[in-house]
Amino acid sequence: MGFHVPEDLYYTKEHEWAQVDENIVTVGLTEFAQDQLGEVVYVDLPEEGQKVTQGQTFGVVESVKAVSDLFAPVSGTVIEVNSSLLDDPSSLNDDPNNDGWLVRIEMDSEKELANLLRAPEYKKLISEK
């Protein structure tokens, strides 16, 4: 099954995408992740102002199949939370690359982006699943 993997995004091995706009990183789940999870029924996200650390959990997504931790792609401060997901988490299934974004993080250091995957590497990762 082919998944949309935008070339301009960064990816984690835990199947999150990260869109970088200067020092603001918008984070979401990849199409592959939402496909594996199935219907998302609950999302637990951090509070605005909370500090997150690259590779550490910052929230939870619960689906009809499983409960999965969310891992921060970069370290920094959560400056915005997609609060519409708290009332209606179905956006994660319907539009994971746009309306289904999770949080926006003001990153501490661009150097951490080097630890993330680019689209060709992520495509290879999910093709091996």
Secondary structure, 3 states (H helix, E strand, C coil): CCCCCCCCCEECCCCEEEEEECCEEEEEECHHHHHHHCCEEEEECCCCCCEECCCCEEEEEEECCCEEEEECCCCEEEEEECCHHHHCCCHHHHCCCCCCCCEEEEECCHHHHHHCECHHHHHHHHHCC
